[in-house]
Amino acid sequence: MKTTHEVDKMTTLCCPSGHGPAELPIQGGWVQVKEIRDISGLSHGIGWCAPQQGCCKLTLNVKDGVIQEALVETTGCTGATHGAAVAGEHLPGKTLLEALNTHLACDAINVAMREIFTQMVYGRTQTAFSEDGLPVGASLEDLGKGLRSVSGTVFSTSVKGPRYLEMAEGYVLDMAVNEEREVMGYRYVHVGKMLDAIRGGMDANEAFSKYVSTYGQYEGAAAYIDPREE
């Protein structure tokens, strides 16, 4: 290692090693993380692109520093879905450090990777106090039945008010309003379950009817509004 002339003239002093890095809660234990392979856990990161056109929720399941499972969910930007495909191909099998320095084709996913990295290296994981962590495949539980991301889409203007387009329950078909024109509830179709039924051989119209349901005070409303047409 090269040193400057000023350093060469200095008297050598000892740098005590101290107690080492702070112990982090990792999968039910307390670990002094000195290398990337010391890190395990399942956590999430949220990222966004520079023009803020889209965002990403990234879930990683890391075992001994290596990513074993990745769930990439994007919204807002159509191009981000293709970035998610790239990330899904590149993330598993990489160490956390490799993944942090891998271009994941979408700035929102790159930022999510940065954020999840900080969660991991500071011990702020979902499995910090869970012995042995979670099995590979655990992130699918975030999607629920039908294996679709939980998303919400609401459009609203000052002159016409809100339009519920998609809620956690599913694709909104119509909205129930009272006499004051306030939203009371809505009728929706659970798209994931409907598509699963169709794939299983059920007639499309029958599957649609089977998985239509309501939320809130839907029955007996003063009026029903199609949020996409009215």
C-alpha positions in Angstrom: 0.0 0.0 0.0 1.4 3.4 -1.0 1.5 6.1 1.6 2.3 9.8 1.4 5.5 11.4 2.7 3.5 12.9 5.6 2.3 9.5 6.7 5.7 8.0 6.4 7.0 10.4 9.0 4.3 9.6 11.5 4.8 7.5 14.6 3.0 4.2 14.5 0.1 3.8 17.1 -2.2 0.9 17.7 -5.8 0.8 16.5 -7.7 -1.4 19.0 -10.0 -3.9 17.5 -12.7 -3.2 20.1 -15.7 -5.5 20.2 -16.2 -5.8 16.5 -19.5 -5.0 14.7 -22.7 -4.8 16.6 -24.7 -8.0 16.8 -27.8 -8.0 14.5 -31.0 -10.0 15.0 -30.9 -12.6 12.2 -33.4 -15.5 12.0 -33.7 -16.0 15.8 -30.1 -15.3 16.7 -27.6 -12.5 17.3 -24.9 -12.4 14.6 -21.8 -10.2 14.2 -21.9 -9.6 10.5 -18.4 -9.4 9.1 -19.1 -10.8 5.6 -22.0 -10.9 3.3 -22.5 -14.6 3.8 -23.4 -13.9 7.5 -26.7 -12.3 6.4 -29.9 -14.2 6.1 -33.5 -13.1 6.2 -36.7 -12.2 4.3 -37.4 -8.6 3.7 -39.0 -6.0 1.4 -37.8 -2.9 -0.4 -39.8 -0.1 -2.1 -38.2 1.7 -5.1 -39.1 4.4 -7.6 -37.6 5.8 -10.8 -36.1 9.3 -11.3 -39.2 10.7 -13.1 -41.3 8.8 -10.6 -43.5 7.2 -13.3 -43.5 3.9 -11.6 -42.6 2.0 -8.4 -41.5 -1.5 -7.3 -41.9 -3.6 -4.3 -39.1 -6.2 -4.1 -39.2 -9.1 -1.7 -36.1 -11.3 -1.2 -35.5 -14.4 0.8 -31.7 -14.6 1.5 -29.9 -17.6 3.0 -26.3 -17.2 4.0 -25.9 -14.1 1.9 -27.3 -15.6 -1.3 -30.7 -14.7 -2.8 -32.8 -17.9 -3.0 -36.2 -16.3 -3.7 -37.3 -13.0 -5.4 -40.8 -11.5 -5.8 -40.9 -8.4 -8.0 -44.1 -6.4 -8.1 -44.3 -3.2 -10.1 -47.0 -0.6 -10.8 -47.5 2.6 -12.7 -45.0 2.1 -15.5 -45.7 -0.6 -18.2 -42.0 -0.9 -18.9 -41.3 -1.8 -15.3 -43.0 -5.2 -15.9 -40.3 -6.1 -18.4 -37.7 -4.9 -15.9 -39.3 -7.3 -13.4 -38.9 -10.2 -15.8 -35.2 -9.3 -16.1 -34.8 -9.0 -12.3 -36.6 -12.3 -11.8 -34.0 -14.0 -14.0 -31.0 -12.3 -12.6 -31.5 -12.1 -8.8 -31.7 -15.7 -7.6 -28.3 -17.2 -7.0 -26.6 -13.9 -6.5 -25.2 -12.6 -3.3 -26.7 -9.5 -1.8 -23.7 -7.5 -2.8 -23.7 -8.9 -6.4 -27.4 -8.0 -6.7 -26.8 -4.5 -5.4 -24.3 -3.9 -8.2 -26.4 -5.6 -10.9 -28.4 -3.4 -13.3 -31.9 -4.7 -13.0 -33.2 -3.0 -16.2 -35.5 -0.6 -14.3 -34.5 2.3 -11.9 -37.5 1.5 -9.7 -36.2 -2.0 -9.2 -32.7 -0.8 -8.7 -33.8 1.6 -5.9 -35.9 -1.2 -4.3 -32.7 -3.4 -4.3 -30.8 -0.6 -2.6 -33.5 -0.2 0.0 -33.8 -3.9 0.8 -30.0 -4.1 1.1 -30.1 -1.6 3.9 -32.9 -3.6 5.6 -30.8 -6.7 5.4 -27.4 -5.3 6.6 -29.0 -3.5 9.5 -31.0 -6.6 10.6 -34.4 -5.0 9.9 -35.9 -8.1 8.3 -39.3 -9.6 8.6 -37.6 -12.8 10.0 -35.2 -11.1 12.4 -36.6 -13.0 15.4 -37.9 -16.0 13.4 -35.8 -19.1 14.1 -34.3 -20.4 10.8 -36.3 -17.8 8.9 -38.9 -18.7 6.3 -38.8 -21.4 3.6 -38.2 -20.5 0.0 -41.6 -19.7 -1.5 -42.8 -17.8 1.5 -43.1 -14.5 -0.4 -46.0 -16.0 -2.4 -48.2 -15.6 0.7 -48.1 -11.9 0.1 -50.1 -12.5 -3.1 -52.9 -14.5 -1.5 -55.2 -16.8 -3.5 -55.1 -16.3 -7.2 -51.4 -15.3 -7.0 -52.0 -11.7 -8.0 -50.5 -8.6 -6.5 -52.8 -6.6 -4.2 -53.3 -3.3 -5.9 -55.6 -0.4 -5.7 -56.5 2.1 -8.5 -58.7 5.1 -7.7 -59.2 8.0 -10.1 -60.7 11.2 -8.7 -61.4 14.8 -9.8 -62.7 17.9 -7.9 -65.6 18.2 -10.4 -66.8 14.6 -10.6 -65.4 12.9 -7.4 -63.8 9.5 -7.0 -64.0 6.4 -9.3 -62.9 3.1 -7.7 -61.3 1.0 -10.5 -59.5 -1.7 -8.6 -59.5 -2.5 -4.9 -57.8 -5.2 -2.8 -60.8 -7.5 -3.4 -60.6 -7.2 -7.2 -61.7 -5.4 -10.3 -64.6 -3.0 -9.5 -67.6 -3.4 -11.7 -69.8 -0.7 -10.2 -70.1 1.6 -7.2 -73.1 2.1 -4.9 -73.9 5.7 -4.0 -76.5 7.1 -1.6 -78.8 10.0 -2.2 -76.1 12.5 -1.3 -74.0 10.9 -4.1 -71.5 9.5 -1.6 -69.9 6.1 -2.2 -71.4 3.4 0.0 -69.8 0.2 -1.5 -68.9 -1.5 -4.7 -69.4 -4.8 -6.6 -66.2 -6.5 -7.9 -64.9 -9.7 -9.5 -62.0 -11.5 -8.0 -59.9 -11.8 -11.2 -57.3 -14.3 -9.9 -59.9 -16.8 -8.7 -62.0 -16.3 -11.8 -59.0 -17.0 -14.1 -58.0 -20.1 -12.1 -61.5 -21.4 -12.5 -61.5 -20.8 -16.2 -58.1 -22.5 -16.5 -59.6 -25.5 -14.6 -62.3 -25.9 -17.3 -65.2 -23.8 -16.0 -67.2 -21.8 -18.5 -66.0 -18.2 -18.5 -69.5 -16.7 -17.8 -70.0 -19.2 -15.0 -66.6 -18.4 -13.5 -67.4 -14.6 -13.8 -70.7 -15.0 -12.0 -69.2 -17.3 -9.3 -66.5 -14.8 -8.2 -68.5 -11.6 -8.3 -69.1 -10.2 -4.8 -69.8 -6.9 -3.0 -68.2 -4.8 -0.4 -69.7 -2.2 2.0 -73.3 -1.1 1.9 -73.9 -2.2 -1.7 -77.5 -3.4 -1.5 -80.3 -0.8 -1.6 -78.2 2.1 -2.8 -79.8 5.1 -4.4 -77.8 4.6 -7.6 -75.1 2.4 -9.1 -72.2 3.9 -11.1 -70.0 2.2 -13.7 -66.6 3.8 -12.8 -65.2 3.4 -16.3 -68.2 4.7 -18.2 -70.2 7.1 -16.0 
